[in-house]
Amino acid sequence: MSPYLIAGIGALGIAIGAGAMHVLYDAPRLADEKAAHARDGEQCAVNARAVAAAAEKAASEAIAKQTAMQQAADAAQAQLAQERKDREQVDQRYRAAVSAGTERVRVAVRNCAANSAAGGGAVPDDSKSAGGSNDATTTADLDPALASRLFGVAQTDDAEIEKLRQLQAWACVVKPDAPACATQ
């Protein structure tokens, strides 16, 4: 026998053995691997759909919350603007009445010792003669010009208080579960 023939028969035997091994052993494992890969791909698609649905739900909830917060902020702003307008109208009417002399501003005074330099109003010097003991109080009318200036100071203070209220309302819109917001 020729060595080439022996080598050819050996190569043929190896090829037949490799083919048989592929058909009998590797093909079922390859099919199992393909099936597992398909299941993994399917599970990945299911997971991706679940993540997308959760993200969409979270985004819609965030948009709804933002819209609600904006509406609450707009409502608070409108309410504050209306309250400010109403208060300013009442203040202007009262200031006009004080300036015109139809309304008076009275203050409590004690130990009054005011005789006007022009020689006008003689206010009793002794509080006993004004109506009682040393700690007795009486009232006096403010000059309309002074009362008007006093209202100007109060109006400035009211503006600062209003700014603080607006800041508090904004904070309650941003964080409604804050302790101070539960009472509003």
DRENLOMI-575396 format. One line per field, with one value per atom (N, C-alpha, C): z, y, x; residue number from 1; chain; residue in one letter. Coordinates in Angstrom, 3 decimals. Atoms other than C-alpha are relative to their C-alpha. Layout:
N
w	c(Z, ...)
v	c(Y, ...)
u	c(X, ...)
resi	c(NUM, ...)
chain	c(A, ...)
resn	c(A, ...)
END
This chain:
184
w	c(0.000, 0.000, 0.000, 0.169, -0.866, 1.173, -1.135, 1.822, -0.330, 0.361, -0.083, 0.176, -0.161, -0.056, 1.472, -1.440, 3.663, 0.539, -0.460, 4.238, -0.478, 0.530, 2.040, 0.761, -0.754, 3.843, 1.409, -1.351, 7.197, -0.001, 0.088, 6.073, -0.195, 0.209, 4.878, 1.298, -1.290, 8.257, 0.970, -0.884, 10.097, -0.422, 0.488, 7.899, 0.344, -0.336, 8.421, 1.499, -1.462, 12.204, 0.413, -0.333, 12.308, -0.407, 0.445, 10.308, 0.931, -0.910, 12.557, 1.347, -1.275, 15.662, -0.095, 0.190, 14.245, -0.004, 0.105, 13.425, 1.325, -1.206, 16.612, 1.275, -1.253, 19.214, -0.113, 0.097, 18.018, -0.479, 0.548, 16.090, 1.086, -1.060, 19.118, 0.961, -0.881, 21.278, -0.673, 0.737, 18.564, -0.034, 0.003, 18.341, 1.380, -1.361, 22.149, 0.229, -0.159, 22.054, -0.763, 0.773, 19.319, 0.699, -0.714, 21.293, 1.239, -1.189, 24.454, -0.403, 0.479, 22.476, -0.396, 0.383, 21.078, 1.247, -1.248, 24.612, 0.662, -0.581, 25.845, -0.756, 0.809, 22.960, 0.296, -0.325, 23.745, 1.370, -1.347, 27.453, -0.002, 0.116, 26.554, -0.589, 0.608, 24.363, 1.000, -1.025, 27.176, 1.039, -0.983, 29.640, -0.561, 0.625, 27.198, -0.089, 0.042, 26.725, 1.390, -1.372, 30.515, 0.442, -0.349, 30.987, -0.743, 0.780, 28.201, 0.555, -0.567, 29.717, 1.335, -1.292, 33.178, -0.206, 0.283, 31.727, -0.528, 0.532, 29.816, 1.110, -1.125, 32.941, 0.913, -0.864, 35.033, -0.652, 0.703, 32.378, 0.007, -0.007, 32.169, 1.403, -1.378, 35.984, 0.321, -0.244, 36.090, -0.704, 0.734, 33.440, 0.697, -0.714, 35.315, 1.291, -1.249, 38.570, -0.291, 0.365, 36.883, -0.407, 0.401, 35.332, 1.217, -1.222, 38.698, 0.826, -0.747, 40.359, -0.667, 0.714, 37.670, 0.192, -0.212, 38.023, 1.418, -1.387, 41.813, 0.173, -0.081, 41.424, -0.661, 0.679, 38.944, 0.846, -0.855, 41.268, 1.208, -1.152, 44.237, -0.423, 0.497, 42.160, -0.275, 0.281, 41.003, 1.293, -1.285, 44.557, 0.692, -0.625, 45.859, -0.708, 0.751, 43.083, 0.330, -0.333, 43.845, 1.419, -1.382, 47.586, 0.082, 0.002, 46.928, -0.570, 0.630, 44.634, 0.955, -0.948, 47.168, 1.170, -1.139, 50.021, -0.389, 0.437, 48.012, -0.210, 0.171, 47.135, 1.346, -1.340, 50.796, 0.606, -0.541, 51.804, -0.649, 0.694, 49.148, 0.444, -0.475, 50.222, 1.406, -1.374, 53.860, 0.047, 0.034, 53.095, -0.524, 0.539, 51.016, 1.049, -1.045, 53.851, 1.123, -1.046, 56.382, -0.490, 0.556, 54.100, -0.107, 0.126, 53.548, 1.363, -1.334, 57.280, 0.366, -0.332, 57.111, 0.929, -0.943, 59.019, 0.827, -0.872, 61.959, 0.466, -0.567, 63.245, 1.428, -1.415, 67.015, 0.551, -0.660, 69.096, 1.493, -1.451, 72.804, 0.410, -0.501, 74.625, 1.517, -1.435, 78.162, 0.381, -0.480, 80.146, -1.071, 1.097, 77.448, 0.511, -0.378, 77.764, -1.254, 1.278, 74.473, -0.041, 0.292, 74.290, -1.288, 1.290, 70.739, 0.076, 0.020, 70.010, -0.558, 0.562, 68.098, 1.006, -1.037, 71.301, -0.136, 0.271, 70.026, 1.086, -0.841, 71.695, 1.348, -1.348, 75.389, 0.427, -0.455, 76.218, 1.435, -1.401, 79.965, 0.174, -0.231, 81.211, 0.945, -1.012, 84.052, -0.402, 0.410, 83.277, 0.970, -0.945, 86.444, -0.453, 0.458, 85.045, -1.324, 1.267, 81.731, 0.222, -0.219, 83.391, 0.844, -0.853, 86.057, 0.695, -0.749, 87.735, -0.880, 0.744, 86.668, -1.212, 1.113, 84.387, -0.949, 0.844, 82.761, -1.423, 1.404, 78.996, -0.544, 0.709, 76.756, -1.480, 1.434, 72.991, -0.618, 0.749, 70.495, -1.475, 1.449, 66.827, -0.656, 0.773, 64.397, -1.082, 1.102, 61.895, -1.287, 1.236, 58.461, -0.809, 0.762, 56.831, 0.656, -0.717, 59.534, -0.161, 0.176, 59.287, -1.400, 1.369, 55.513, -0.128, 0.032, 55.966, 0.751, -0.766, 58.576, -0.851, 0.894, 56.043, -1.061, 0.969, 53.580, 0.568, -0.653, 56.069, 0.114, -0.135, 56.728, -1.347, 1.333, 52.985, -0.420, 0.310, 52.574, 0.765, -0.788, 55.408, -0.571, 0.587, 53.843, -1.277, 1.237, 50.545, 0.331, -0.388, 52.307, 0.549, -0.518, 54.136, -1.158, 1.174, 50.807, -0.743, 0.646, 49.303, 0.762, -0.814, 52.196, -0.199, 0.228, 51.704, -1.361, 1.334, 48.007, 0.010, -0.101, 48.821, 0.708, -0.706, 51.283, -0.894, 0.907, 48.725, -1.066, 1.001, 46.142, 0.604, -0.657, 48.631, 0.197, -0.187, 49.323, -1.321, 1.309, 45.599, -0.357, 0.337, 45.180, 0.898, -0.947, 48.325, 0.863, -0.716, 49.394, 1.297, -1.228, 52.116, 1.121, -1.056, 54.104, 1.167, -1.173, 57.677, -0.041, 0.017, 57.177, -1.046, 1.078, 54.056, 0.382, -0.404, 55.834, 0.596, -0.635, 57.642, -0.986, 0.970, 54.500, -0.860)
v	c(-1.160, 0.000, 1.225, -1.216, 3.319, 0.935, -0.931, 5.887, 1.090, -1.028, 8.333, -0.515, 0.598, 5.959, -0.070, 0.084, 5.416, 1.399, -1.375, 9.178, 0.474, -0.406, 9.717, -0.658, 0.701, 7.033, 0.582, -0.604, 8.531, 1.355, -1.327, 12.003, -0.146, 0.240, 10.604, -0.428, 0.443, 8.909, 1.165, -1.180, 12.119, 0.888, -0.854, 14.050, -0.611, 0.653, 11.461, 0.116, -0.110, 11.496, 1.416, -1.395, 15.284, 0.320, -0.240, 15.358, -0.666, 0.708, 12.744, 0.729, -0.722, 14.657, 1.291, -1.243, 17.845, -0.301, 0.334, 16.145, -0.529, 0.647, 14.115, 0.837, -0.692, 16.430, 1.519, -1.460, 20.007, 0.602, -0.561, 20.503, 0.186, -0.242, 19.946, 1.123, -1.086, 22.209, 1.349, -1.257, 24.849, 0.408, -0.303, 24.587, 0.506, -0.460, 24.904, 1.418, -1.344, 27.930, 1.045, -0.932, 29.558, 0.259, -0.158, 28.925, 0.881, -0.824, 30.405, 1.452, -1.364, 33.403, 0.675, -0.554, 33.887, 0.373, -0.314, 33.680, 1.248, -1.183, 36.221, 1.268, -1.155, 38.533, 0.399, -0.261, 38.182, 0.681, -0.572, 38.917, 1.426, -1.349, 41.916, 0.966, -0.846, 43.274, 0.299, -0.208, 42.771, 1.007, -0.929, 44.542, 1.416, -1.325, 47.399, 0.670, -0.566, 47.849, 0.441, -0.360, 47.871, 1.278, -1.211, 50.470, 1.207, -1.107, 52.611, 0.424, -0.329, 52.394, 0.728, -0.665, 53.327, 1.416, -1.336, 56.253, 0.921, -0.805, 57.451, 0.396, -0.293, 57.197, 1.057, -0.974, 59.086, 1.377, -1.285, 61.782, 0.658, -0.588, 62.244, 0.461, -0.431, 62.392, 1.287, -1.210, 64.984, 1.205, -1.097, 67.077, 0.413, -0.315, 66.822, 0.759, -0.680, 67.835, 1.420, -1.332, 70.746, 0.898, -0.775, 71.876, 0.408, -0.314, 71.667, 1.063, -1.001, 73.624, 1.362, -1.269, 76.293, 0.607, -0.494, 76.554, 0.529, -0.465, 76.849, 1.311, -1.247, 79.511, 1.145, -1.039, 81.425, 0.425, -0.320, 81.186, 0.822, -0.760, 82.389, 1.408, -1.326, 85.243, 0.858, -0.754, 86.262, 0.419, -0.328, 86.111, 1.120, -1.055, 88.206, 1.333, -1.244, 90.743, 0.620, -0.513, 91.041, 0.558, -0.489, 91.378, 1.323, -1.239, 94.034, 1.154, -1.037, 95.954, 0.468, -0.356, 95.819, 0.808, -0.695, 96.881, 1.407, -1.323, 99.746, 0.943, -0.846, 101.016, 0.492, -0.391, 100.998, 1.011, -0.925, 102.670, 1.374, -1.286, 105.368, 0.784, -0.683, 106.148, 0.564, -0.457, 106.369, 1.152, -1.095, 108.506, 1.288, -1.190, 110.847, 0.601, -0.502, 111.105, 0.662, -0.611, 111.820, 1.329, -1.252, 114.430, 1.065, -0.952, 116.049, 0.424, -0.347, 116.082, -0.650, 0.668, 113.928, -1.189, 1.056, 111.162, 0.527, -0.434, 111.657, -1.219, 1.040, 109.624, 0.418, -0.313, 109.508, -0.929, 0.781, 108.367, 0.223, -0.130, 107.714, 0.761, -0.768, 110.200, -0.055, 0.000, 110.334, 1.127, -1.095, 113.158, 1.059, -0.952, 115.624, 1.369, -1.332, 118.887, 0.804, -0.678, 120.575, 1.225, -1.266, 124.196, 0.468, -0.324, 125.276, 1.284, -1.185, 127.817, 1.189, -1.092, 129.841, 0.517, -0.462, 130.187, -0.572, 0.558, 128.074, -0.929, 0.987, 124.898, -0.174, 0.214, 124.769, -1.395, 1.363, 121.129, -0.055, 0.007, 120.523, -0.641, 0.453, 120.046, -1.181, 1.042, 117.750, -1.065, 1.063, 114.370, -0.142, 0.064, 114.603, 0.920, -0.911, 117.603, -0.449, 0.514, 115.772, -1.147, 1.012, 113.177, -1.165, 1.146, 111.021, 0.038, 0.147, 109.720, 0.291, -0.270, 110.081, -0.918, 0.943, 107.030, 0.071, -0.103, 108.168, 0.354, -0.322, 108.346, 0.729, -0.684, 110.553, -0.154, 0.129, 110.794, 1.371, -1.236, 113.405, -0.308, 0.147, 113.922, 0.358, -0.324, 113.815, 1.004, -0.942, 116.586, -0.806, 0.765, 115.435, -0.241, 0.193, 115.965, -1.070, 1.006, 113.926, -1.380, 1.279, 111.204, -0.558, 0.441, 111.072, -0.570, 0.519, 110.654, -1.322, 1.241, 107.975, -1.151, 1.027, 106.066, -0.394, 0.322, 106.294, -1.003, 0.953, 104.517, -1.363, 1.262, 101.897, -0.696, 0.588, 101.388, -0.684, 0.622, 100.684, -1.310, 1.229, 98.161, -1.060, 0.950, 96.557, -0.619, 0.532, 96.194, -1.082, 1.004, 94.321, -1.255, 1.144, 92.104, -0.773, 0.647, 91.395, -0.828, 0.764, 90.323, -1.295, 1.188, 87.914, -1.006, 0.906, 86.472, -0.682, 0.587, 85.954, -1.063, 0.979, 84.178, -1.261, 1.157, 81.925, -0.784, 0.687, 81.140, -0.770, 0.686, 80.278, -1.252, 1.150, 77.992, -1.124, 1.025, 76.188, -0.654, 0.599, 75.659, -0.975, 0.848, 74.241, -1.230, 1.112, 72.092, 0.005, -0.079, 71.625, -0.797, 0.787, 69.109, 0.634, -0.702, 71.678, 0.287, -0.197, 72.164, 1.304, -1.285, 75.834, 0.018, 0.002, 74.996, -0.744, 0.767, 72.634, 0.906, -0.903, 75.583, 0.973, -0.976, 77.634, -0.608)
u	c(0.833, 0.000, 0.880, -0.783, 1.169, -0.263, 0.179, 1.755, -1.019, 0.984, -0.397, -1.414, 1.302, -3.281, -0.365, 0.238, -2.942, -0.312, 0.237, -2.751, -1.359, 1.297, -5.804, -1.130, 1.035, -7.820, -0.084, -0.013, -6.736, -0.690, 0.623, -7.786, -1.494, 1.417, -11.097, -0.666, 0.542, -11.635, -0.137, 0.065, -10.859, -1.162, 1.086, -13.288, -1.350, 1.263, -16.043, -0.255, 0.148, -15.414, -0.376, 0.318, -15.490, -1.424, 1.374, -18.715, -0.995, 0.899, -20.294, -0.057, -0.023, -19.197, -0.824, 0.777, -20.686, -1.494, 1.414, -23.978, -0.532, 0.494, -24.240, 0.210, -0.318, -22.672, -0.125, -0.043, -22.127, -1.322, 1.238, -25.390, -1.060, 0.988, -27.683, 0.439, -0.478, -25.476, -0.152, 0.159, -25.533, -1.471, 1.432, -29.326, -0.438, 0.317, -29.580, 0.516, -0.599, -27.279, -0.812, 0.823, -29.365, -1.334, 1.270, -32.564, 0.188, -0.276, -31.012, 0.232, -0.249, -29.833, -1.317, 1.304, -33.349, -0.809, 0.710, -34.828, 0.589, -0.642, -32.278, -0.394, 0.414, -33.128, -1.437, 1.395, -36.831, -0.124, 0.034, -36.260, 0.547, -0.575, -34.116, -1.025, 1.032, -36.907, -1.115, 1.033, -39.461, 0.495, -0.577, -37.148, 0.095, -0.114, -36.551, -1.367, 1.353, -40.312, -0.455, 0.380, -40.821, 0.712, -0.758, -38.075, -0.563, 0.561, -39.522, -1.356, 1.312, -43.016, 0.158, -0.234, -41.691, 0.524, -0.529, -39.748, -1.096, 1.104, -42.807, -0.970, 0.895, -44.965, 0.622, -0.676, -42.386, 0.030, -0.026, -42.099, -1.375, 1.346, -45.870, -0.385, 0.267, -46.118, 0.753, -0.786, -43.335, -0.620, 0.644, -45.067, -1.291, 1.249, -48.380, 0.292, -0.367, -46.690, 0.474, -0.483, -44.938, -1.169, 1.175, -48.217, -0.819, 0.753, -49.977, 0.718, -0.768, -47.174, -0.108, 0.107, -47.344, -1.385, 1.360, -51.118, -0.171, 0.088, -50.800, 0.758, -0.768, -48.119, -0.762, 0.787, -50.285, -1.196, 1.151, -53.290, 0.436, -0.504, -51.226, 0.385, -0.393, -49.829, -1.230, 1.227, -53.305, -0.691, 0.619, -54.648, 0.770, -0.804, -51.747, -0.188, 0.197, -52.209, -1.356, 1.331, -55.928, -0.031, -0.048, -55.291, 0.755, -0.784, -52.646, -0.825, 0.819, -54.996, -1.096, 1.063, -57.832, 0.556, -0.600, -55.563, 0.438, -0.447, -54.087, -1.182, 1.183, -57.569, -0.521, 0.461, -58.619, 0.969, -1.005, -55.344, -0.098, 0.086, -55.704, -1.235, 1.209, -59.276, 0.210, -0.209, -58.231, 1.004, -0.988, -55.161, -0.629, 0.671, -57.296, -0.926, 0.900, -59.826, 0.789, -0.840, -57.049, 0.551, -0.540, -55.480, -1.080, 1.104, -58.885, -0.538, 0.470, -59.562, -1.316, 1.263, -62.698, 0.221, -0.383, -60.903, 1.160, -1.082, -58.583, 0.775, -0.847, -55.691, 0.288, -0.194, -55.594, 1.064, -1.039, -52.660, -0.118, -0.003, -52.369, 1.255, -1.147, -50.132, -0.015, -0.147, -48.813, 0.943, -0.836, -47.279, 0.160, -0.004, -48.197, 0.416, -0.471, -46.275, 0.212, -0.152, -46.957, -0.885, 0.664, -47.921, 0.628, -0.575, -47.515, 0.794, -0.856, -44.807, -0.751, 0.785, -47.353, -1.013, 0.908, -49.322, -1.381, 1.325, -52.196, -0.473, 0.653, -53.296, 0.645, -0.495, -52.877, -0.400, 0.238, -52.569, 0.469, -0.400, -52.474, 1.358, -1.362, -48.919, 0.033, 0.005, -49.805, -1.007, 0.908, -51.291, -1.155, 1.124, -53.401, -1.114, 1.043, -55.185, -0.581, 0.515, -55.566, -0.959, 1.015, -57.623, 0.426, -0.249, -56.109, 1.328, -1.239, -52.988, 1.200, -1.232, -49.355, 0.153, -0.119, -49.651, -1.189, 1.189, -52.885, 0.397, -0.242, -53.001, -1.210, 1.065, -55.028, 0.292, -0.226, -55.342, 0.170, -0.197, -54.302, -0.159, 0.139, -55.093, 1.319, -1.200, -52.187, -0.360, 0.138, -51.719, -0.193, 0.228, -53.022, 1.275, -1.244, -49.600, 0.866, -0.780, -47.857, -0.640, 0.692, -50.498, 0.251, -0.257, -49.970, 1.413, -1.380, -46.196, 0.098, 0.006, -46.836, -0.538, 0.526, -48.929, 1.028, -1.050, -46.027, 0.989, -0.904, -43.764, -0.677, 0.735, -46.430, -0.141, 0.146, -46.890, 1.301, -1.289, -43.161, 0.143, -0.060, -43.338, -0.933, 0.946, -46.396, 0.556, -0.591, -44.523, 1.026, -0.993, -41.720, -0.682, 0.755, -44.207, -0.618, 0.596, -45.904, 1.047, -1.071, -42.574, 0.258, -0.214, -42.103, -1.133, 1.139, -45.592, 0.108, -0.155, -44.911, 1.087, -1.077, -41.660, -0.493, 0.550, -43.482, -0.955, 0.930, -46.189, 0.765, -0.825, -43.536, 0.625, -0.622, -41.781, -1.015, 1.030, -45.069, -0.381, 0.269, -45.604, 1.106, -1.143, -42.113, 0.056, -0.072, -42.237, -1.255, 1.272, -45.871, -0.037, 0.023, -45.002, 0.813, -0.736, -42.994, -0.946, 0.867, -44.289, -0.796, 0.703, -45.202, -1.111, 0.994, -47.227, -1.269, 1.178, -49.605, -1.068, 0.959, -51.223, -0.599, 0.502, -51.789, -1.069)
resi	c(1, 1, 1, 2, 2, 2, 3, 3, 3, 4, 4, 4, 5, 5, 5, 6, 6, 6, 7, 7, 7, 8, 8, 8, 9, 9, 9, 10, 10, 10, 11, 11, 11, 12, 12, 12, 13, 13, 13, 14, 14, 14, 15, 15, 15, 16, 16, 16, 17, 17, 17, 18, 18, 18, 19, 19, 19, 20, 20, 20, 21, 21, 21, 22, 22, 22, 23, 23, 23, 24, 24, 24, 25, 25, 25, 26, 26, 26, 27, 27, 27, 28, 28, 28, 29, 29, 29, 30, 30, 30, 31, 31, 31, 32, 32, 32, 33, 33, 33, 34, 34, 34, 35, 35, 35, 36, 36, 36, 37, 37, 37, 38, 38, 38, 39, 39, 39, 40, 40, 40, 41, 41, 41, 42, 42, 42, 43, 43, 43, 44, 44, 44, 45, 45, 45, 46, 46, 46, 47, 47, 47, 48, 48, 48, 49, 49, 49, 50, 50, 50, 51, 51, 51, 52, 52, 52, 53, 53, 53, 54, 54, 54, 55, 55, 55, 56, 56, 56, 57, 57, 57, 58, 58, 58, 59, 59, 59, 60, 60, 60, 61, 61, 61, 62, 62, 62, 63, 63, 63, 64, 64, 64, 65, 65, 65, 66, 66, 66, 67, 67, 67, 68, 68, 68, 69, 69, 69, 70, 70, 70, 71, 71, 71, 72, 72, 72, 73, 73, 73, 74, 74, 74, 75, 75, 75, 76, 76, 76, 77, 77, 77, 78, 78, 78, 79, 79, 79, 80, 80, 80, 81, 81, 81, 82, 82, 82, 83, 83, 83, 84, 84, 84, 85, 85, 85, 86, 86, 86, 87, 87, 87, 88, 88, 88, 89, 89, 89, 90, 90, 90, 91, 91, 91, 92, 92, 92, 93, 93, 93, 94, 94, 94, 95, 95, 95, 96, 96, 96, 97, 97, 97, 98, 98, 98, 99, 99, 99, 100, 100, 100, 101, 101, 101, 102, 102, 102, 103, 103, 103, 104, 104, 104, 105, 105, 105, 106, 106, 106, 107, 107, 107, 108, 108, 108, 109, 109, 109, 110, 110, 110, 111, 111, 111, 112, 112, 112, 113, 113, 113, 114, 114, 114, 115, 115, 115, 116, 116, 116, 117, 117, 117, 118, 118, 118, 119, 119, 119, 120, 120, 120, 121, 121, 121, 122, 122, 122, 123, 123, 123, 124, 124, 124, 125, 125, 125, 126, 126, 126, 127, 127, 127, 128, 128, 128, 129, 129, 129, 130, 130, 130, 131, 131, 131, 132, 132, 132, 133, 133, 133, 134, 134, 134, 135, 135, 135, 136, 136, 136, 137, 137, 137, 138, 138, 138, 139, 139, 139, 140, 140, 140, 141, 141, 141, 142, 142, 142, 143, 143, 143, 144, 144, 144, 145, 145, 145, 146, 146, 146, 147, 147, 147, 148, 148, 148, 149, 149, 149, 150, 150, 150, 151, 151, 151, 152, 152, 152, 153, 153, 153, 154, 154, 154, 155, 155, 155, 156, 156, 156, 157, 157, 157, 158, 158, 158, 159, 159, 159, 160, 160, 160, 161, 161, 161, 162, 162, 162, 163, 163, 163, 164, 164, 164, 165, 165, 165, 166, 166, 166, 167, 167, 167, 168, 168, 168, 169, 169, 169, 170, 170, 170, 171, 171, 171, 172, 172, 172, 173, 173, 173, 174, 174, 174, 175, 175, 175, 176, 176, 176, 177, 177, 177, 178, 178, 178, 179, 179, 179, 180, 180, 180, 181, 181, 181, 182, 182, 182, 183, 183, 183, 184, 184, 184)
chain	c(A, A, A, A, A, A, A, A, A, A, A, A, A, A, A, A, A, A, A, A, A, A, A, A, A, A, A, A, A, A, A, A, A, A, A, A, A, A, A, A, A, A, A, A, A, A, A, A, A, A, A, A, A, A, A, A, A, A, A, A, A, A, A, A, A, A, A, A, A, A, A, A, A, A, A, A, A, A, A, A, A, A, A, A, A, A, A, A, A, A, A, A, A, A, A, A, A, A, A, A, A, A, A, A, A, A, A, A, A, A, A, A, A, A, A, A, A, A, A, A, A, A, A, A, A, A, A, A, A, A, A, A, A, A, A, A, A, A, A, A, A, A, A, A, A, A, A, A, A, A, A, A, A, A, A, A, A, A, A, A, A, A, A, A, A, A, A, A, A, A, A, A, A, A, A, A, A, A, A, A, A, A, A, A, A, A, A, A, A, A, A, A, A, A, A, A, A, A, A, A, A, A, A, A, A, A, A, A, A, A, A, A, A, A, A, A, A, A, A, A, A, A, A, A, A, A, A, A, A, A, A, A, A, A, A, A, A, A, A, A, A, A, A, A, A, A, A, A, A, A, A, A, A, A, A, A, A, A, A, A, A, A, A, A, A, A, A, A, A, A, A, A, A, A, A, A, A, A, A, A, A, A, A, A, A, A, A, A, A, A, A, A, A, A, A, A, A, A, A, A, A, A, A, A, A, A, A, A, A, A, A, A, A, A, A, A, A, A, A, A, A, A, A, A, A, A, A, A, A, A, A, A, A, A, A, A, A, A, A, A, A, A, A, A, A, A, A, A, A, A, A, A, A, A, A, A, A, A, A, A, A, A, A, A, A, A, A, A, A, A, A, A, A, A, A, A, A, A, A, A, A, A, A, A, A, A, A, A, A, A, A, A, A, A, A, A, A, A, A, A, A, A, A, A, A, A, A, A, A, A, A, A, A, A, A, A, A, A, A, A, A, A, A, A, A, A, A, A, A, A, A, A, A, A, A, A, A, A, A, A, A, A, A, A, A, A, A, A, A, A, A, A, A, A, A, A, A, A, A, A, A, A, A, A, A, A, A, A, A, A, A, A, A, A, A, A, A, A, A, A, A, A, A, A, A, A, A, A, A, A, A, A, A, A, A, A, A, A, A, A, A, A, A, A, A, A, A, A, A, A, A, A, A, A, A, A, A, A, A, A, A, A, A, A, A, A, A, A, A, A, A, A, A, A, A, A, A, A, A, A, A, A, A, A, A, A, A, A, A, A, A, A)
resn	c(M, M, M, S, S, S, P, P, P, Y, Y, Y, L, L, L, I, I, I, A, A, A, G, G, G, I, I, I, G, G, G, A, A, A, L, L, L, G, G, G, I, I, I, A, A, A, I, I, I, G, G, G, A, A, A, G, G, G, A, A, A, M, M, M, H, H, H, V, V, V, L, L, L, Y, Y, Y, D, D, D, A, A, A, P, P, P, R, R, R, L, L, L, A, A, A, D, D, D, E, E, E, K, K, K, A, A, A, A, A, A, H, H, H, A, A, A, R, R, R, D, D, D, G, G, G, E, E, E, Q, Q, Q, C, C, C, A, A, A, V, V, V, N, N, N, A, A, A, R, R, R, A, A, A, V, V, V, A, A, A, A, A, A, A, A, A, A, A, A, E, E, E, K, K, K, A, A, A, A, A, A, S, S, S, E, E, E, A, A, A, I, I, I, A, A, A, K, K, K, Q, Q, Q, T, T, T, A, A, A, M, M, M, Q, Q, Q, Q, Q, Q, A, A, A, A, A, A, D, D, D, A, A, A, A, A, A, Q, Q, Q, A, A, A, Q, Q, Q, L, L, L, A, A, A, Q, Q, Q, E, E, E, R, R, R, K, K, K, D, D, D, R, R, R, E, E, E, Q, Q, Q, V, V, V, D, D, D, Q, Q, Q, R, R, R, Y, Y, Y, R, R, R, A, A, A, A, A, A, V, V, V, S, S, S, A, A, A, G, G, G, T, T, T, E, E, E, R, R, R, V, V, V, R, R, R, V, V, V, A, A, A, V, V, V, R, R, R, N, N, N, C, C, C, A, A, A, A, A, A, N, N, N, S, S, S, A, A, A, A, A, A, G, G, G, G, G, G, G, G, G, A, A, A, V, V, V, P, P, P, D, D, D, D, D, D, S, S, S, K, K, K, S, S, S, A, A, A, G, G, G, G, G, G, S, S, S, N, N, N, D, D, D, A, A, A, T, T, T, T, T, T, T, T, T, A, A, A, D, D, D, L, L, L, D, D, D, P, P, P, A, A, A, L, L, L, A, A, A, S, S, S, R, R, R, L, L, L, F, F, F, G, G, G, V, V, V, A, A, A, Q, Q, Q, T, T, T, D, D, D, D, D, D, A, A, A, E, E, E, I, I, I, E, E, E, K, K, K, L, L, L, R, R, R, Q, Q, Q, L, L, L, Q, Q, Q, A, A, A, W, W, W, A, A, A, C, C, C, V, V, V, V, V, V, K, K, K, P, P, P, D, D, D, A, A, A, P, P, P, A, A, A, C, C, C, A, A, A, T, T, T, Q, Q, Q)
END
